[in-house]
Amino acid sequence: MNVKNHDTRFEAMEISEIVEENSYTKTYVFKYDLGAKPGQFVMLWVPGVDEKPFSVAYCDSGEFWLTICAVGPCSKAIYEMKVGDRVGIRGPFGTEYDIGEGEHLALVSGGYGAAPMYFVAKEALKKGCKVEFLTGARSEDLLLFEERVAGLGDDVTWHCSTDDGSKGFKGYVTQLLSEVMKDVKLDKIFACGPEVMMKAAGEAAGDVPAYLSMEKYMKCGFGVCGQCAIDDTGDLCCKKGPVMAYDYVKGLSEFGKYHRDAQGKKNEY
Ligand SMILES: Cc1cc2nc3c(=O)[nH]c(=O)nc-3n(C[C@H](O)[C@H](O)[C@H](O)COP(=O)(O)OP(=O)(O)OC[C@H]3O[C@@H](n4cnc5c(N)ncnc54)[C@H](O)[C@@H]3O)c2cc1C
């Protein structure tokens, strides 16, 4: 996987459009040539509040999108912002998904993971790939990006799951992956979402190479602060990741068990 040269300076950027996705998620459009690859992230600074990493949900030469769920202080401050408000952006940072020509891919996502996977699907189509787009949520109202994915054409197939059965397969998206794999021979599986979900996706993948978008608490985003060091390797998630091979990740002592907070304290999943 390639690591793009990144810009560690802030760029003040205006929000040019906001799309409401569900009761606590919005997509923010910035008119800027970011040059991001699918899987990469930016650091977004809200002056006076905090700075956090967010995956790029779409990027072309004219604009890029971030899809953000309001869960804590920084993301809730972003949720209250309006078109024309300015934030600081650094990046893009991190590794990208390695998409080969003509591959048959499964993109497996949970929660806001559907948004960065949309960007992956767009780029995969440019390389003549076929895409099984699988996404899961607790209930129908929380599923993201269905219409956008439907607009990608016949080479992308949408599959969804809900925990409560209100839409699509009743159960976890990783169970749905096992169902899809009965009918489709995949070249690669890419997963983005809660770590426990990605662990199950890696296990379900069997012999198919799987790549996961790992999230650790990040502060600088480009390998200086050491906040996102991975137990017990010391590798930095912001540099070695966020996209990493399941074959590497599955051997990590913390994988699927706990994550560390801003103070480095362990929090069990
Ligand atoms: C590479 C990367 C990409 C991300 N992409 C997106 C995205 O596209 N959209 C989006 O909405 N969010 C994304 N996040 C999460 C985002 O960076 C923030 O963590 C989130 O918005 C919460 O920040 P907060 O200050 O609002 O709340 P906080 O108070 O910081 O967090 C609220 C809750 O989330 C948990 N949490 C915070 N950060 C992490 C973490 N890194 N790993 C596990 N749990 C955590 C906290 O323990 C707490 O329970 C990404 C994170 C990473 C590392």
The ligand as an SDF file (V2000), in Angstrom:
LIG
                    3D

 53 58  0  0  0  0  0  0  0  0999 V2000
   -8.6350    7.1370   11.0180 C   0  0  0  0  0  0  0  0  0  0  0  0
   -9.9560    7.5730   11.6260 C   0  0  0  0  0  0  0  0  0  0  0  0
  -11.0030    7.8890   10.7890 C   0  0  0  0  0  0  0  0  0  0  0  0
  -12.2340    8.3080   11.3230 C   0  0  0  0  0  0  0  0  0  0  0  0
  -13.2410    8.6140   10.4680 N   0  0  0  0  0  0  0  0  0  0  0  0
  -14.4180    9.0480   10.9580 C   0  0  0  0  0  0  0  0  0  0  0  0
  -15.4900    9.3910   10.0610 C   0  0  0  0  0  0  0  0  0  0  0  0
  -15.3550    9.3070    8.8260 O   0  0  0  0  0  0  0  0  0  0  0  0
  -16.6560    9.8120   10.6170 N   0  0  0  0  0  0  0  0  0  0  0  0
  -16.8390    9.9200   11.9810 C   0  0  0  0  0  0  0  0  0  0  0  0
  -17.9310   10.3010   12.4180 O   0  0  0  0  0  0  0  0  0  0  0  0
  -15.8310    9.6150   12.8400 N   0  0  0  0  0  0  0  0  0  0  0  0
  -14.6330    9.1910   12.3790 C   0  0  0  0  0  0  0  0  0  0  0  0
  -13.6180    8.8810   13.2470 N   0  0  0  0  0  0  0  0  0  0  0  0
  -13.8280    9.0990   14.6980 C   0  0  0  0  0  0  0  0  0  0  0  0
  -13.5400   10.5760   15.0170 C   0  0  0  0  0  0  0  0  0  0  0  0
  -12.1790   10.8600   14.7920 O   0  0  0  0  0  0  0  0  0  0  0  0
  -13.8250   10.9420   16.4910 C   0  0  0  0  0  0  0  0  0  0  0  0
  -13.2290    9.9820   17.3360 O   0  0  0  0  0  0  0  0  0  0  0  0
  -15.2920   11.0070   16.7890 C   0  0  0  0  0  0  0  0  0  0  0  0
  -15.8840   12.0140   15.9890 O   0  0  0  0  0  0  0  0  0  0  0  0
  -15.5360   11.3330   18.2770 C   0  0  0  0  0  0  0  0  0  0  0  0
  -14.8810   12.5300   18.6410 O   0  0  0  0  0  0  0  0  0  0  0  0
  -15.5420   13.5270   19.6890 P   0  0  0  0  0  0  0  0  0  0  0  0
  -14.5240   14.5070   20.1530 O   0  0  0  0  0  0  0  0  0  0  0  0
  -16.8050   14.0740   19.1290 O   0  0  0  0  0  0  0  0  0  0  0  0
  -15.9730   12.5910   20.9100 O   0  0  0  0  0  0  0  0  0  0  0  0
  -15.0820   11.8050   21.9490 P   0  0  0  0  0  0  0  0  0  0  0  0
  -15.4980   12.2080   23.3040 O   0  0  0  0  0  0  0  0  0  0  0  0
  -13.6340   11.8870   21.5890 O   0  0  0  0  0  0  0  0  0  0  0  0
  -15.5500   10.3130   21.6390 O   0  0  0  0  0  0  0  0  0  0  0  0
  -16.8990    9.8670   21.7920 C   0  0  0  0  0  0  0  0  0  0  0  0
  -16.8420    8.3580   21.9320 C   0  0  0  0  0  0  0  0  0  0  0  0
  -16.0820    7.7520   20.8640 O   0  0  0  0  0  0  0  0  0  0  0  0
  -14.9720    7.0050   21.3960 C   0  0  0  0  0  0  0  0  0  0  0  0
  -13.8080    7.2200   20.5500 N   0  0  0  0  0  0  0  0  0  0  0  0
  -13.2700    8.4040   20.2070 C   0  0  0  0  0  0  0  0  0  0  0  0
  -12.2370    8.2350   19.3780 N   0  0  0  0  0  0  0  0  0  0  0  0
  -12.0750    6.8880   19.2250 C   0  0  0  0  0  0  0  0  0  0  0  0
  -11.1880    6.0640   18.5010 C   0  0  0  0  0  0  0  0  0  0  0  0
  -10.2390    6.5860   17.7100 N   0  0  0  0  0  0  0  0  0  0  0  0
  -11.3260    4.7310   18.5700 N   0  0  0  0  0  0  0  0  0  0  0  0
  -12.2950    4.2000   19.3000 C   0  0  0  0  0  0  0  0  0  0  0  0
  -13.1910    4.9300   20.0000 N   0  0  0  0  0  0  0  0  0  0  0  0
  -13.0840    6.2490   19.9760 C   0  0  0  0  0  0  0  0  0  0  0  0
  -14.7530    7.5480   22.7710 C   0  0  0  0  0  0  0  0  0  0  0  0
  -14.1790    6.5640   23.6410 O   0  0  0  0  0  0  0  0  0  0  0  0
  -16.1460    7.9070   23.2140 C   0  0  0  0  0  0  0  0  0  0  0  0
  -16.8440    6.7900   23.7010 O   0  0  0  0  0  0  0  0  0  0  0  0
  -12.4050    8.4180   12.7520 C   0  0  0  0  0  0  0  0  0  0  0  0
  -11.3340    8.0760   13.5960 C   0  0  0  0  0  0  0  0  0  0  0  0
  -10.1280    7.6380   13.0410 C   0  0  0  0  0  0  0  0  0  0  0  0
   -8.9910    7.2770   13.9610 C   0  0  0  0  0  0  0  0  0  0  0  0
  1  2  1  0
  2  3  1  0
  2 52  2  0
  3  4  2  0
  4  5  1  0
  4 50  1  0
  5  6  2  0
  6  7  1  0
  6 13  1  0
  7  8  2  0
  7  9  1  0
  9 10  1  0
 10 11  2  0
 10 12  1  0
 12 13  2  0
 13 14  1  0
 14 15  1  0
 14 50  1  0
 15 16  1  0
 16 17  1  0
 16 18  1  0
 18 19  1  0
 18 20  1  0
 20 21  1  0
 20 22  1  0
 22 23  1  0
 23 24  1  0
 24 25  2  0
 24 26  1  0
 24 27  1  0
 27 28  1  0
 28 29  2  0
 28 30  1  0
 28 31  1  0
 31 32  1  0
 32 33  1  0
 33 34  1  0
 33 48  1  0
 34 35  1  0
 35 36  1  0
 35 46  1  0
 36 37  1  0
 36 45  1  0
 37 38  2  0
 38 39  1  0
 39 40  1  0
 39 45  2  0
 40 41  1  0
 40 42  2  0
 42 43  1  0
 43 44  2  0
 44 45  1  0
 46 47  1  0
 46 48  1  0
 48 49  1  0
 50 51  2  0
 51 52  1  0
 52 53  1  0
M  END
$$$$
